[in-house]
Amino acid sequence: MSGGCELMRKLFIVLLGVGVLAGCNRGEKLYRVWGAVTHNGKPIPKGVIHFDPNEEGPSGYANIVDGKYDTAKQGRGVRGGTYEIRVNGFDGKEANEAPFGQALFPEYTGTKELPKQDSTFDLDVKSR
């Protein structure tokens, strides 16, 4: 194989790799959200917080452990905008039928405007 053909082949492989990498980054930028979730001022032992966008797009979520959550550790971030927030909180006392324990309250729902940047969001769920 001549030197010119070999150079063209290597250039083609490099350009193909760059194209594949560029295609992988076409996904929407998601931002990290973290914070504390309490129930009547006390940390929720186990649970899940959901961030459902009012507009089309991916939902965010994170597990709650000892009153803390972080979408970067156990979940998925948000893109910013208005979100419906849902929280399910449990006592953390595992049982056969309830791996997170018993529910502390009916599912909480609320609305929150989240920024297009990494941010914190703390929430205290009050008993109804």
C-alpha positions in Angstrom: 0.0 0.0 0.0 1.4 3.4 -0.9 2.1 6.1 1.7 -0.7 8.3 0.2 -3.3 5.5 0.5 -2.2 4.7 4.1 -2.5 8.4 5.1 -6.0 8.6 3.5 -7.0 5.5 5.4 -5.8 6.9 8.7 -7.5 10.2 8.0 -10.8 8.5 7.2 -10.6 6.5 10.5 -9.9 9.7 12.5 -12.8 11.6 10.8 -15.1 8.6 11.4 -14.2 8.6 15.1 -14.8 12.3 15.4 -18.2 11.9 13.7 -19.2 9.1 16.0 -18.2 11.1 19.1 -20.1 14.2 17.9 -23.2 12.1 17.4 -23.0 10.8 20.9 -23.1 14.3 22.4 -26.3 15.4 20.7 -28.3 14.6 23.8 -29.7 17.4 25.8 -27.7 18.9 28.7 -29.1 17.7 32.0 -28.3 19.5 35.2 -27.6 18.1 38.7 -30.1 18.7 41.5 -29.4 17.8 45.1 -30.7 18.7 48.5 -32.5 17.6 51.6 -36.1 16.1 51.9 -37.7 16.1 55.3 -41.1 15.2 56.6 -42.4 17.6 59.3 -38.8 18.6 59.8 -37.3 15.1 60.1 -35.1 13.5 57.4 -37.0 11.0 55.2 -35.1 7.6 55.8 -35.8 6.2 52.3 -37.7 7.4 49.3 -37.7 8.8 45.8 -38.1 12.3 44.4 -39.3 12.8 40.8 -39.0 15.9 38.6 -41.6 15.7 35.8 -41.3 18.6 33.3 -44.4 20.6 32.3 -43.1 20.6 28.8 -41.9 17.6 26.8 -38.6 16.2 27.8 -36.9 13.8 30.1 -38.0 13.3 33.7 -35.5 13.6 36.5 -35.4 11.5 39.7 -33.2 10.5 42.6 -33.3 8.2 45.5 -33.6 9.7 49.0 -31.4 8.2 51.7 -31.3 9.6 55.2 -33.0 12.8 54.0 -30.6 13.5 51.2 -30.8 13.1 47.4 -28.5 13.8 44.4 -29.5 13.2 40.8 -25.8 12.8 40.0 -25.3 9.9 42.3 -28.5 7.8 42.0 -30.8 9.3 39.5 -31.1 11.5 36.4 -30.8 15.3 36.2 -33.1 18.0 34.8 -32.9 20.4 31.9 -34.4 23.4 33.7 -37.8 24.9 33.6 -41.1 24.2 35.4 -41.3 20.8 37.0 -44.0 18.9 38.9 -42.3 17.5 42.0 -43.4 14.2 43.4 -42.0 12.6 46.6 -42.6 9.2 48.1 -41.2 8.8 51.6 -40.8 5.7 53.7 -39.7 4.8 57.2 -36.8 2.6 56.0 -37.8 -0.4 58.1 -37.6 -3.1 55.4 -40.2 -5.9 55.3 -40.8 -8.6 52.7 -43.6 -6.8 51.0 -42.1 -3.3 51.5 -38.4 -3.1 50.8 -38.3 0.7 51.7 -40.7 0.2 54.7 -44.0 1.8 55.3 -45.2 5.0 53.6 -44.8 8.1 55.8 -47.4 10.1 53.9 -49.5 10.0 50.6 -47.5 10.9 47.6 -46.5 14.6 47.8 -47.0 16.8 44.7 -45.9 20.3 44.0 -44.4 22.6 41.4 -41.0 24.2 41.2 -39.1 26.3 38.6 -35.6 24.8 38.3 -32.7 26.7 36.8 -30.7 25.7 33.7 -27.7 25.0 35.9 -26.6 22.7 38.7 -28.7 23.6 41.8 -29.9 22.7 45.2 -33.6 22.2 46.2 -34.6 21.4 49.7 -38.2 20.4 50.6 -40.1 19.8 53.8 -43.2 17.7 53.2 -45.9 18.6 55.8 -48.5 16.1 57.0 -52.0 17.0 55.7 
